[in-house]
């Protein structure tokens, strides 16, 4: 009996030992071997991580006017566990929110504690949902992108998708900088999934602001006048680009047709195309700016050389090219003024293939400019090895190559800024916000304006000034009279390019691209404006349909920017313009070269020339002495002086000086000793 009891106690002890060892093994497994996994699992069950979306940065124009912003709107959510009548909720919400009843029912009958019903509803929808007072249905604030100016600058700004990620334009290009970094909040909950507290959270980092070079007012002017031009010509599409030729800043970029980025889904995809950088066109006669500049720069001709244009026809290696008119002998200046293809081809053939290609690319045609807009096309500029024998003739007059409107504007700005090409840019700053997006409420993260490597000299000042005078004659008495401005001088070149029709494998006899690119005032270089109309109906010459848009945009923008007038604005102006067109430049030279009267009094001109003098002074050759009509002063010599010294001299003499760059003055316009009419500005370029 005693032995039996001992055995039972021993067995019980062994059993207890095994039981304790099993418990210890289980605890070791749970507390040591699987501790990390189980702790993570418990944390996942007890905590819920809520992402807090960041505030997307604003996009502002150069004057800090808001073009794109993030606002809070209502969204509808539900807690299915709290709902008392799912059938009523499905019926009412599907009708108000335009939702599929079956899909909505599936969400509301789930066992989740939180479901989205509809994101970002309208204020009217929110008011109706609020009036229902349904159990378990809530309105939650959610961030959404808003474009307060609707269509204004739509192609520049782009738009965002439903998750607030950039999908087009600058919203896409700068999405990483603008969207910010989301924060996290860690909420604790019990076994019934009820929240009872919160743990530490990570901070939300708001997105950076974009400060553009665009001016909201100039953009509105460009869009309004382009829309009017499209209505007048029934063109398929159009672009107007306004640029500061002194630094490449894009002040306006307008495209038609356009869309509303607040409702981008309502427009077909082809309307989203930014034709200023994605559209490629043969430049047509605007290419003559490059061809004649190259010929002058290489010393192959002069503005006064007379060239036989062969009554409007030339054989280019077996291909007959016809002018739009039968021109006989023309000076090189008249070839530009009258837009003679034959004359331009003859100059192009003097240049040869390699030189033509060299200048074409130096002016920025056929290659990406680097403007901060997505999807920029490089254009088409085939190397000479891929040219046919007749290609030199085609390229000299603007065929067999393709360029974007931004390339065309930048190439014309070379002449406006006396021989220097600047990279076009549209983003001035990437700035980190400090509160509200205003001029003084941000710190610069990245200065986005071009540096010295984004500018290059293409032709000499002398050549640029000669071309500038030719382009002014284009407006005064050539193919661009509709680009004459009231109160301002202007210069430019029209272009009319036949579109290549792939169906017939040749140029269309009825479909054209009409363009005009120019700058104003002639000696101030305040604006470069490019106007391109794709497939206008009826009139199709650039000087006929595009130049009037240039005129309307230029006059309004120059007045808005308070650019001083350089022509009188009265009835006498119109008479002077008409007289100037009839005055022989040699007659003006003789009058101006006549000796001054006794007592060193200013020279006087014959009555007809007096009315025309202001009109022709801006186009006079460099060696002309401009008549002093009273109030003019002599331009001082700033060469070699520092920016501070220039400012001191200008202030003491009441002069207005535009300074470009840093260091000491290397160049100035007008040159030292030149005459300055009232309101005229001096431009100086500084360098190290």
C-alpha positions in Angstrom: 0.0 0.0 0.0 2.8 2.3 1.0 4.7 1.3 -2.2 1.7 2.0 -4.3 1.3 5.4 -2.7 4.9 6.2 -3.4 4.5 5.3 -7.0 1.5 7.4 -7.4 3.3 10.4 -5.8 6.3 9.9 -8.1 4.0 9.7 -11.1 2.2 12.8 -10.0 5.6 14.6 -9.5 6.8 13.5 -12.9 3.5 14.6 -14.5 3.7 18.0 -12.7 7.3 18.3 -13.9 6.3 17.6 -17.5 3.4 20.0 -17.2 5.7 22.7 -15.9 8.3 22.0 -18.6 5.6 22.2 -21.2 4.4 25.5 -19.8 8.0 26.8 -19.7 8.6 25.7 -23.2 5.4 27.4 -24.4 6.3 30.6 -22.5 9.8 30.4 -24.0 8.4 30.1 -27.4 5.9 32.9 -26.9 8.1 35.3 -24.9 11.4 34.6 -26.5 11.2 32.9 -29.9 8.0 34.5 -31.2 8.0 37.7 -29.1 8.7 40.1 -32.0 6.0 38.6 -34.3 3.4 38.5 -31.6 4.1 42.0 -30.4 3.7 43.2 -34.0 0.5 41.3 -34.3 -0.9 42.7 -31.1 0.1 46.2 -32.1 -1.7 45.7 -35.4 -4.8 44.6 -33.6 -4.7 47.4 -31.0 -3.6 50.3 -33.2 -4.8 51.8 -36.4 -2.5 54.0 -38.5 -4.3 56.9 -40.2 -2.4 58.8 -43.0 -2.8 62.5 -42.8 -2.4 64.0 -46.4 -0.2 67.0 -46.7 -1.3 70.4 -48.0 -0.2 70.5 -51.7 1.8 73.6 -52.5 0.3 76.5 -54.3 1.2 77.7 -57.8 1.5 81.4 -58.1 2.2 83.9 -60.9 5.1 86.4 -60.8 3.0 88.8 -58.7 2.0 86.1 -56.2 -1.5 85.8 -57.5 -2.8 82.2 -56.9 -3.3 80.0 -60.0 -3.6 76.7 -58.2 -4.4 76.0 -54.6 -5.6 73.2 -52.2 -8.9 73.6 -50.5 -11.0 71.5 -48.1 -14.2 70.0 -49.4 -16.8 67.5 -48.0 -16.6 63.7 -48.6 -19.1 61.1 -47.5 -18.1 58.3 -45.2 -20.0 55.6 -43.3 -19.8 53.3 -40.2 -21.9 50.3 -41.3 -22.1 49.1 -37.6 -24.1 52.2 -36.7 -26.6 52.1 -39.6 -30.2 51.3 -38.7 -31.8 51.3 -42.2 -29.4 50.3 -45.0 -32.2 50.1 -47.6 -33.2 53.7 -47.0 -29.5 54.9 -47.0 -28.9 53.1 -50.3 -32.0 54.6 -52.0 -31.4 58.1 -50.8 -27.6 58.3 -51.2 -27.4 56.6 -54.6 -29.9 59.2 -56.0 -28.2 62.3 -54.4 -24.6 61.2 -55.1 -25.2 59.5 -58.5 -23.9 56.2 -57.3 -24.6 52.6 -58.4 -27.0 51.2 -55.8 -25.6 47.6 -55.9 -22.0 48.8 -55.3 -23.1 51.2 -52.5 -25.1 48.4 -50.8 -22.1 46.1 -50.9 -20.0 48.7 -49.1 -22.7 49.6 -46.5 -23.3 45.9 -45.6 -19.7 45.2 -44.9 -18.5 44.5 -41.4 -15.9 47.3 -41.5 -16.0 50.2 -39.1 -15.2 52.8 -41.7 -15.9 52.9 -45.5 -15.8 55.7 -48.1 -19.1 56.5 -49.8 -17.9 59.2 -52.2 -14.9 61.5 -52.3 -15.0 65.3 -52.8 -18.7 66.1 -53.3 -20.2 69.4 -54.4 -21.5 71.9 -51.8 -25.0 71.2 -53.0 -24.6 67.4 -52.5 -23.2 68.0 -49.1 -26.2 70.1 -48.1 -28.6 67.4 -49.2 -26.7 64.6 -47.3 -26.6 66.8 -44.2 -30.3 67.2 -44.3 -30.9 63.4 -44.4 -29.4 63.0 -40.9 -28.8 59.3 -41.5 -27.4 57.2 -38.7 -23.8 56.0 -39.5 -23.4 58.5 -42.4 -20.9 61.3 -41.9 -19.4 64.2 -43.8 -15.6 64.4 -43.6 -13.3 67.2 -44.8 -10.9 66.2 -47.6 -8.3 68.2 -49.5 -8.8 68.8 -53.2 -7.0 70.9 -55.9 -8.7 74.0 -57.1 -7.9 76.3 -60.0 -9.6 79.6 -59.1 -9.1 81.1 -62.6 -10.6 78.0 -64.3 -9.2 77.8 -67.9 -6.5 80.4 -67.3 -3.0 78.9 -68.1 -4.5 75.4 -68.1 -1.8 73.9 -70.3 0.9 75.3 -68.1 -0.6 74.3 -64.8 -2.0 70.9 -65.8 -4.2 69.0 -63.3 -4.2 66.3 -60.6 -6.0 62.9 -60.5 -8.4 61.7 -57.8 -5.5 60.9 -55.4 -4.2 64.4 -55.9 -1.1 63.3 -57.9 0.0 65.6 -60.8 -1.0 64.2 -64.2 -0.1 67.0 -66.6 1.7 70.3 -66.8 3.7 71.7 -63.9 1.5 69.7 -61.5 3.1 66.6 -63.1 6.6 68.0 -63.6 7.0 69.2 -60.1 4.7 66.7 -58.4 7.4 65.5 -55.9 8.2 69.0 -54.7 4.6 70.3 -54.6 2.7 67.3 -53.0 4.6 67.3 -49.7 5.1 64.4 -47.3 2.1 62.8 -45.5 2.0 62.5 -41.7 0.7 59.5 -39.6 -1.5 59.3 -36.5 -1.5 56.1 -34.5 -4.9 55.5 -32.8 -5.5 52.8 -30.1 -8.6 50.7 -30.0 -10.1 48.0 -27.7 -11.5 44.6 -28.5 -14.7 46.1 -29.9 -12.7 48.3 -32.3 -13.6 51.4 -30.4 -10.9 54.1 -30.4 -9.9 55.3 -26.9 -6.6 57.2 -27.4 -3.7 58.1 -29.7 0.0 57.5 -29.7 2.8 59.7 -31.1 2.3 60.8 -34.7 4.7 62.0 -37.5 4.3 65.5 -38.7 2.9 66.5 -42.0 5.3 68.3 -44.3 3.4 70.7 -46.7 4.5 70.9 -50.3 6.6 73.6 -51.9 5.1 76.5 -53.7 5.9 77.2 -57.4 6.4 80.9 -58.3 6.1 81.3 -62.1 7.3 83.9 -64.5 3.8 84.1 -65.9 1.8 87.3 -65.3 -1.9 86.6 -64.7 -3.0 89.7 -66.5 -0.7 89.2 -69.5 -1.9 85.5 -69.7 -5.5 86.7 -69.7 -4.8 89.2 -72.5 -3.0 86.5 -74.6 -5.9 84.0 -74.1 -8.6 86.5 -74.9 -6.9 87.7 -78.1 -6.1 84.1 -79.3 -9.7 83.1 -78.7 -10.8 86.1 -80.8 -8.2 85.2 -83.5 -9.5 81.6 -83.6 -13.1 82.8 -84.0 -12.1 85.1 -86.8 -10.0 82.6 -88.8 -11.8 79.3 -87.8 -8.3 77.8 -87.3 -7.9 74.3 -86.0 -5.6 75.3 -83.1 -3.4 78.2 -82.1 -0.7 79.4 -79.7 0.4 82.8 -78.4 3.6 83.0 -76.4 4.8 86.2 -74.8 8.4 86.3 -73.7 10.9 88.8 -72.2 13.7 88.6 -74.8 16.3 89.9 -72.3 16.2 86.8 -70.0 13.9 84.2 -71.5 11.1 84.6 -69.0 7.7 83.4 -70.4 5.1 86.0 -69.4 2.2 84.2 -71.1 1.6 80.9 -72.8 -1.8 80.5 -74.3 -3.2 77.5 -76.4 -6.5 76.9 -78.1 -8.5 74.8 -77.8 -8.3 74.8 -74.0 -9.9 73.1 -71.0 -10.9 73.7 -67.4 -8.4 71.8 -65.1 -11.2 71.8 -62.4 -13.1 69.5 -64.7 -10.3 68.0 -66.9 -12.2 64.7 -67.4 -14.9 66.6 -69.4 -12.4 67.4 -72.2 -10.9 65.0 -74.8 -7.3 64.0 -74.3 -6.1 65.9 -77.4 -7.2 69.2 -75.8 -4.7 68.7 -73.0 -1.8 69.0 -75.5 0.4 72.0 -74.8 1.1 73.0 -78.4 3.7 75.6 -77.3 6.2 72.8 -76.4 4.5 69.7 -77.9 3.4 71.0 -81.2 5.9 71.0 -84.1 5.5 73.1 -87.2 7.6 74.1 -90.2 8.6 77.7 -89.4 8.1 78.9 -93.0 9.3 82.4 -93.7 10.2 83.1 -90.1 13.2 80.9 -90.9 14.5 83.8 -93.1 15.6 85.5 -89.8 18.1 82.7 -89.4 19.1 82.5 -93.0 19.8 86.2 -93.5 21.5 86.5 -90.1 23.9 83.6 -91.0 24.7 85.1 -94.4 25.5 88.5 -92.8 27.4 87.1 -89.9 29.6 85.1 -92.3 30.3 88.2 -94.4 28.7 86.6 -97.5 26.4 89.6 -98.1 25.4 93.1 -97.0 21.9 94.6 -96.5 22.4 96.7 -99.6 23.6 94.0 -102.0 21.2 93.6 -104.9 20.2 90.0 -105.8 18.3 88.9 -108.9 15.2 87.0 -107.7 14.6 85.9 -111.3 11.0 87.0 -111.5 10.0 84.6 -108.8 11.3 81.2 -109.9 14.5 79.2 -109.2 15.7 75.7 -110.1 17.2 74.0 -107.0 18.9 70.8 -108.3 16.0 70.0 -110.5 13.2 71.3 -108.2 11.5 74.5 -109.3 10.6 76.8 -106.4 8.3 79.8 -107.0 8.0 83.0 -105.0 4.6 84.3 -103.9 5.2 87.2 -106.3 7.4 87.8 -109.3 10.3 89.7 -107.9 13.1 91.0 -110.0 16.2 92.5 -108.4 15.9 93.1 -104.7 18.4 94.2 -102.0 19.0 91.7 -99.2 17.0 94.0 -96.9 14.1 93.9 -99.4 14.3 90.0 -99.5 13.4 90.0 -95.8 10.9 92.8 -96.2 9.0 91.2 -99.1 9.7 87.7 -98.0 11.3 86.4 -101.2 11.9 82.7 -101.2 14.2 82.9 -104.2 16.4 85.5 -102.6 16.6 83.5 -99.4 17.4 80.3 -101.2 20.3 82.0 -103.0 21.7 83.2 -99.7 21.3 79.8 -98.2 23.2 78.2 -101.1 26.1 80.6 -100.4 26.2 79.4 -96.8 26.2 75.7 -97.7 24.8 72.8 -95.8 27.2 72.8 -92.8 27.0 76.5 -92.0 23.2 76.5 -92.4 22.9 73.6 -90.0 25.3 75.3 -87.6 23.3 78.5 -87.4 19.9 76.7 -87.4 20.9 74.8 -84.2 22.7 77.9 -82.7 19.3 79.7 -82.9 17.8 76.8 -81.0 15.7 75.3 -83.8 15.3 71.5 -83.9 16.4 70.9 -80.3 14.8 71.1 -76.8 15.1 74.5 -75.1 15.0 73.0 -71.6 11.9 75.0 -70.6 10.4 73.5 -67.4 7.3 71.9 -69.0 6.8 68.2 -69.5 6.9 66.5 -72.8 8.8 69.1 -74.7 9.5 68.1 -78.3 12.9 68.8 -79.8 11.6 69.5 -83.3 13.2 68.2 -86.4 16.6 69.3 -87.6 18.3 66.6 -89.7 22.1 66.7 -89.9 23.5 67.6 -93.4 24.5 64.0 -94.0 20.8 63.2 -94.3 19.9 66.1 -96.6 19.1 65.7 -100.3 20.7 68.1 -102.9 17.7 70.4 -102.8 17.4 70.4 -99.0 19.4 73.6 -98.7 16.8 75.4 -100.7 13.9 74.1 -98.6 15.6 74.8 -95.3 16.6 78.3 -96.3 12.9 79.2 -96.6 11.6 77.2 -93.7 10.8 73.8 -95.0 12.2 70.3 -94.2 12.6 71.2 -90.5 10.1 71.6 -87.7 10.2 73.7 -84.6 7.9 74.4 -81.6 6.4 77.8 -80.9 8.7 78.2 -77.9 11.8 77.6 -80.1 10.5 80.2 -82.6 10.0 82.8 -79.9 13.4 82.2 -78.5 15.1 82.4 -81.9 13.4 85.8 -82.6 14.5 87.0 -79.2 18.1 86.6 -80.4 17.6 89.6 -82.7 15.7 91.5 -80.0 18.5 91.0 -77.5 21.2 92.0 -80.0 22.5 88.6 -80.7 22.1 86.6 -77.5 20.0 83.4 -77.1 18.4 82.8 -73.7 16.9 79.6 -72.5 13.1 80.0 -72.1 11.9 79.4 -68.6 8.6 79.5 -66.8 9.4 78.6 -63.2 11.1 81.4 -61.2 11.3 79.8 -57.7 10.5 76.6 -55.9 9.7 77.9 -52.4 8.9 76.3 -49.1 5.8 77.9 -47.5 5.7 79.6 -44.1 2.1 80.1 -43.6 0.0 81.7 -46.3 1.4 81.8 -49.9 2.3 85.5 -50.1 5.4 87.5 -51.3 7.0 87.5 -47.8 5.8 84.2 -46.5 8.2 81.7 -48.1 11.8 80.9 -48.2 13.5 80.0 -51.5 14.3 76.3 -51.8 15.5 76.6 -55.4 16.0 79.6 -57.6 14.8 78.3 -60.9 15.8 81.2 -63.2 18.5 80.5 -65.8 22.1 80.9 -64.9 24.9 82.2 -67.2 25.2 78.8 -68.9 21.6 79.2 -70.2 22.6 82.1 -72.4 24.9 82.2 -75.4 25.9 84.7 -78.1 24.7 83.5 -81.5 25.6 86.4 -83.7 27.4 89.7 -83.3 25.6 92.9 -82.2 26.3 94.4 -85.6 24.5 91.6 -87.4 21.6 91.6 -84.9 21.1 95.4 -85.4 21.1 95.0 -89.2 18.5 92.2 -89.0 16.5 94.3 -86.5 16.2 97.2 -89.0 15.1 94.7 -91.7 12.4 93.3 -89.4 11.1 96.8 -88.7 10.8 97.4 -92.4 8.8 94.2 -92.7 6.2 95.9 -90.4 6.5 99.4 -91.9 6.3 98.5 -95.6 6.6 94.8 -96.0 4.5 91.7 -95.3 3.5 92.7 -91.8 1.7 96.1 -91.8 -1.0 94.7 -89.6 1.6 94.4 -86.8 2.0 98.2 -86.6 1.4 99.4 -83.1 -0.2 102.6 -81.8 2.4 104.5 -79.9 5.2 101.9 -80.2 7.7 100.8 -82.8 7.6 97.1 -83.7 9.6 94.6 -85.8 8.8 91.0 -86.8 8.5 88.4 -89.5 5.5 86.7 -90.9 5.4 83.0 -91.9 3.1 81.0 -94.1 4.0 77.3 -94.3 2.2 74.6 -96.3 1.4 71.6 -94.1 2.7 68.2 -95.3 -0.1 65.9 -96.2 0.9 62.2 -95.5 -2.1 61.0 -97.5 -0.8 62.5 -100.8 2.9 62.5 -99.7 3.4 66.1 -100.6 2.6 69.6 -99.3 -1.1 70.4 -99.1 -2.2 73.2 -101.5 -5.0 74.3 -99.1 -3.7 73.6 -95.5 -1.3 76.1 -93.9 0.3 77.2 -90.7 0.2 81.0 -90.4 2.6 82.6 -88.0 4.0 86.0 -86.9 6.9 86.5 -84.5 8.2 89.9 -83.5 9.2 92.2 -80.7 8.4 95.7 -79.4 9.4 98.4 -78.9 12.2 98.0 -81.4 15.0 99.6 -79.2 13.6 98.6 -75.8 13.3 94.8 -76.3 10.4 94.7 -73.8 8.4 91.9 -75.4 8.8 89.0 -77.9 5.5 87.6 -79.1 4.9 84.6 -81.3 1.5 83.8 -82.8 0.9 80.5 -84.6 -2.4 79.5 -86.1 -2.8 76.0 -87.4 -5.0 75.5 -90.5 -6.9 78.9 -90.6 -9.8 78.9 -93.0 -9.9 81.5 -95.8 -7.0 83.9 -95.3 -3.9 82.0 -94.4 -0.9 84.3 -94.7 0.8 85.0 -91.4 0.9 88.8 -92.0 -2.8 88.7 -92.7 -4.2 86.5 -89.8 -1.5 86.2 -87.2 -0.1 89.8 -87.2 -3.4 91.4 -86.0 -3.2 89.1 -82.9 0.4 90.2 -82.3 -0.7 93.9 -82.5 -3.6 93.5 -80.1 -1.6 91.6 -77.5 1.5 93.9 -77.8 -0.5 97.1 -77.4 -2.3 95.9 -74.3 0.7 94.3 -72.6 3.0 97.2 -73.3 0.5 99.6 -71.8 -0.1 97.3 -68.8 3.6 97.1 -68.1 4.0 100.9 -68.4 6.6 100.7 -71.2 7.3 104.3 -72.3 5.8 105.2 -75.7 8.4 105.7 -78.5 6.0 107.1 -81.0 3.6 110.0 -80.6 -0.1 109.0 -80.3 -2.3 111.4 -82.2 -3.5 111.9 -85.8 -0.1 113.1 -86.7 1.3 109.6 -86.0 -0.8 108.0 -88.7 0.3 110.7 -91.1 3.9 110.2 -90.1 3.7 106.5 -90.6 2.3 106.9 -94.1 4.9 109.5 -94.9 7.7 107.3 -93.5 6.8 104.5 -95.9 7.3 106.8 -98.9 10.5 108.5 -97.8 13.7 107.5 -99.5 16.3 106.5 -96.8 18.9 108.4 -98.9 16.8 111.6 -98.7 16.7 111.2 -94.9 20.4 110.6 -94.8 21.2 113.7 -96.8 18.9 115.8 -94.6 20.5 114.5 -91.4 24.0 114.9 -92.7 23.5 118.6 -93.5 25.7 120.9 -91.4 24.0 122.5 -88.3 23.1 126.2 -88.5 25.0 128.9 -86.9 25.1 128.9 -83.1 25.1 125.1 -82.9 21.3 125.0 -83.0 19.7 121.6 -83.7 19.2 120.6 -87.3 15.8 121.0 -88.9 14.2 118.8 -91.5 11.9 119.4 -94.4 8.3 119.3 -93.3 7.6 115.9 -94.8 10.7 114.4 -93.2 10.0 116.0 -89.8 6.8 114.1 -89.5 8.5 110.9 -90.4 11.7 111.3 -88.5 10.6 109.6 -85.3 9.2 106.7 -87.3 12.4 106.2 -89.3 15.0 107.1 -86.6 14.6 103.6 -85.0 15.4 101.9 -88.3 18.2 104.2 -89.4 21.6 102.6 -90.0 24.1 102.8 -87.2 26.0 105.7 -88.8 22.9 107.9 -89.1 22.9 111.0 -86.9 19.4 111.1 -85.4 17.8 114.5 -85.4 17.2 116.1 -82.0 13.6 117.0 -81.7 14.0 118.4 -78.2 14.3 116.7 -74.9 16.8 114.1 -76.0 20.1 113.4 -74.1 23.4 111.7 -74.9 23.9 108.1 -73.7 26.8 108.1 -71.2 29.6 105.5 -71.4 29.0 102.8 -68.8 31.7 100.4 -70.2 33.9 98.9 -67.4 31.8 100.4 -64.6 30.2 98.5 -61.7 26.5 98.1 -61.2 26.6 100.5 -58.3 28.4 103.1 -60.3 26.0 102.7 -63.2 23.1 103.2 -60.8 24.7 106.4 -59.3 25.2 107.9 -62.8 21.8 107.0 -64.0 20.2 108.5 -60.8 22.1 111.7 -61.1 21.0 112.2 -64.8 17.4 110.9 -64.4 18.0 107.9 -66.7 16.4 104.5 -66.5 18.8 101.6 -66.9 18.0 97.9 -67.2 21.0 95.8 -65.9 21.5 92.2 -66.9 24.0 90.0 -65.2 26.6 90.9 -62.5 30.2 92.2 -62.5 31.2 95.2 -64.6 29.5 96.5 -67.8 30.7 94.7 -71.0 28.0 96.0 -73.4 25.3 98.7 -73.5 22.5 99.7 -75.9 22.3 102.4 -77.1 26.0 102.8 -77.5 27.9 105.6 -75.7 27.1 108.9 -77.4 23.8 107.7 -78.9 20.8 110.0 -78.5 18.1 109.1 -76.1 14.5 110.2 -76.8 12.3 111.0 -73.7 11.3 107.8 -71.9 14.0 105.7 -73.7 15.8 103.2 -71.5 19.4 102.0 -71.5 20.2 98.3 -71.4 23.6 97.3 -70.0 25.0 93.7 -69.8 27.4 93.0 -67.0 30.0 90.2 -66.8 33.0 89.0 -64.9 
